[in-house]
């Protein structure tokens, strides 16, 4: 038995524990080294060294998660299949939708080539946006479409105590499926805060990379440093417009040429789970199962349940066994699909659709439909 604290294995475990504390703190306050050092009771030099060695040097970025509730934004998750003639241009079409109608991310499924699309849209425009995507189906862009609205969305914090930051691997023993207390996702609906376009631009910058300094952000958005600093401190931070920070352990990276976040193919199997028509107890059971693992990346609830997970490739079969009993009882109400990480893009908050003068969001459905009708006609007639 290893008992000496000076043994290499014990020293390595102690070091990883310190880095895990760092990761937990980063998820709460972001990459603010001085504050992290104080909260974790580590020397500033040590915290800075560990941050660079085990995060930045390993290609792990930190991204801010906007507080969508305080921004008044809701969530649609859409399952759509392109018509054959439009499939080759799917990435370009969906990218255009991100500019026009609040599309926030998409990933294609591996077997069925169906797209799972997330839309982050002002709550008072949810119905109009849902109707817009149904219109895309009517004009022939999609052959299949399912539009689902969710009341709450959560990005679970990284369970860093299961992660080896030196090797970039997980060490996790699958827990018993029975005997665990049921979990519920609590409501995060909050009063909408006041904000302007510059606040949204700051959120956009921090969504890309939370390491960006105020000086760098001011350069990027071409705003006076003092003006941006005021908005960052007195608006974005003071009003809680950032909900948390994400440690991007699955391997997503920002593509500066595309100006988008792209998920790179990694050693994880990405899956999505959709469970429809479940009771409150059934939903809580599935939430408990998935939250007891460290692989849950995002979940959405009410009235249905949706989750995205990144499972280490060598643990995928074990994961299927782990959820197998629940899946058997759920039957056709539960859909588990494997995603193609090479056909995925994540966009930033749709700041371009915010009118700063009126402080309102816009969605010009008639103009958007006209543009996509013209696009569909040009593609069908060989004009593109």
Secondary structure as GFF3:
##gff-version 3
##sequence-region A 1 384
A	DSSP	alpha_helix	8	29	.	.	.	ID=ss1
A	DSSP	alpha_helix	33	40	.	.	.	ID=ss2
A	DSSP	alpha_helix	44	54	.	.	.	ID=ss3
A	DSSP	three_ten_helix	56	58	.	.	.	ID=ss4
A	DSSP	beta_strand	62	66	.	.	.	ID=ss5
A	DSSP	alpha_helix	68	71	.	.	.	ID=ss6
A	DSSP	beta_strand	73	82	.	.	.	ID=ss7
A	DSSP	alpha_helix	84	87	.	.	.	ID=ss8
A	DSSP	alpha_helix	90	100	.	.	.	ID=ss9
A	DSSP	beta_strand	103	109	.	.	.	ID=ss10
A	DSSP	beta_strand	115	122	.	.	.	ID=ss11
A	DSSP	three_ten_helix	123	125	.	.	.	ID=ss12
A	DSSP	alpha_helix	126	138	.	.	.	ID=ss13
A	DSSP	beta_strand	142	150	.	.	.	ID=ss14
A	DSSP	beta_strand	152	154	.	.	.	ID=ss15
A	DSSP	three_ten_helix	160	162	.	.	.	ID=ss16
A	DSSP	beta_strand	163	164	.	.	.	ID=ss17
A	DSSP	beta_strand	169	170	.	.	.	ID=ss18
A	DSSP	alpha_helix	197	208	.	.	.	ID=ss19
A	DSSP	alpha_helix	214	221	.	.	.	ID=ss20
A	DSSP	alpha_helix	225	230	.	.	.	ID=ss21
A	DSSP	pi_helix	231	237	.	.	.	ID=ss22
A	DSSP	beta_strand	242	247	.	.	.	ID=ss23
A	DSSP	beta_strand	252	255	.	.	.	ID=ss24
A	DSSP	beta_strand	260	263	.	.	.	ID=ss25
A	DSSP	beta_strand	268	275	.	.	.	ID=ss26
A	DSSP	alpha_helix	280	291	.	.	.	ID=ss27
A	DSSP	beta_strand	296	301	.	.	.	ID=ss28
A	DSSP	beta_strand	305	312	.	.	.	ID=ss29
A	DSSP	three_ten_helix	313	315	.	.	.	ID=ss30
A	DSSP	alpha_helix	316	330	.	.	.	ID=ss31
A	DSSP	three_ten_helix	331	333	.	.	.	ID=ss32
A	DSSP	beta_strand	334	346	.	.	.	ID=ss33
A	DSSP	three_ten_helix	351	353	.	.	.	ID=ss34
A	DSSP	beta_strand	354	355	.	.	.	ID=ss35
A	DSSP	beta_strand	360	361	.	.	.	ID=ss36
A	DSSP	alpha_helix	365	380	.	.	.	ID=ss37
###
